Amino acid sequence: MKAQLTNLKYLFLFANAVVFAGCAQYIPFTTRLISEYSLSSNDIVNIQFYASQKILLHREIASEGAQVVKGRLIVKNGRSIDEVEVVDHAPGVAAQFDEKANINPADFLYDRLSVRFAADAPTLDFWAHLSGSSTKFYLSSRSDTSGTVYGQVRFGDLDYSAVDDSAKAYLVIDKNALTKLESKRRVLKGLTLPDNK
């Protein structure tokens, strides 16, 4: 009987955890939110970010001196691969926010967010193109001088290949975080002169 009650207790706790986890509603973090909520760099580095989807990065390394530099070592078709994975909706913290950064002189301006998904890991850059009024912060894929994206992602001081749809990942926040942002925003409703009667 005691064992059944203990099992029911764990089942109840697990069910609550599943329901709670399912309550999160993610929305894209955009340049429009920065403008609408007048977010400063200090505000942005205090927001909990999440990856919109799984991010998988690969870097082939020489097999004779195979050592993992940033991720985990796997072997595919006889080749040694340094693999880095950010799981779907992994939480991340902004380490730096740069407004109107320039990728190369011939390109448009971008806002850049550098996000860390593990305490001991380098950051990943997410860029929002400033040509639109509401642009998502997408994972930064390096491009050549013509602007052609070739799927290379900088992680630390090394280039990795973005696997599958990883280059389409962008930053999201929990919709409930907007309530916190709203409460921080001070709205000035105006000031009238006192009545001189």
Secondary structure by P-SEA (a helix, b strand, c coil): caaaaaaaaaaaaaaaaaaaaacbbbbbbcaaaaaaacccaaaaaabbbbbccbbbbbbbccccccccccbbbbbccccccbbbbbccccbbbbccccccccccccbbbbbbbbbbccccbbbbbbbbcccccccccccbbbbccccccccccccccbbbbbccccccbbbbcccaaaaaaaaabbbbccccccccc
